Amino acid sequence: MSLKRIKKKTSVKNTQPTKSAKNKKHRVYCTYFPDGRYYIGYSCKNDKQFKNYFGSSTIVKKYKGKLKKEIITEYETRAPAKMQEFLLQWQYRKDTNCLNDMLHIRLRLSYLKDFKPIKWKPNEKII
């Protein structure tokens, strides 16, 4: 018996973004509860999915009442959106109404060379 070596096929990956990736919106949003509490989040869901999405926090998922949502800002790419989400969560970490308890950030710094943070504060009129 002889062993034959099988040559692996190498595929050339397409470096162009897909059509869906070009149209993807990277949103930073705030979900408001009727009692004044709020949750700052990030989403890249499409418009239809985002309409009914209020966040991944356990508190948000388990809540049975009506929630309101504000889009804080949108970006074309993930890195600046995630950085802005982190900065706002960090800024409001001591606010007892802010429900964010989990920080998750791992970003390539080279993607953030031109990043400029925005100014924002929770909108009391939405609540």
Secondary structure, DSSP 8 states (H G I E B T S, - for coil): ---------------S--HHHHH--EEEEEEE-TTS-EEEEEE---HHHHHT---SSHHHHH--S--EEEEEEEESSHHHHHHHHHHHHHHTTT-TTB----------GGGGTT---------TTT-
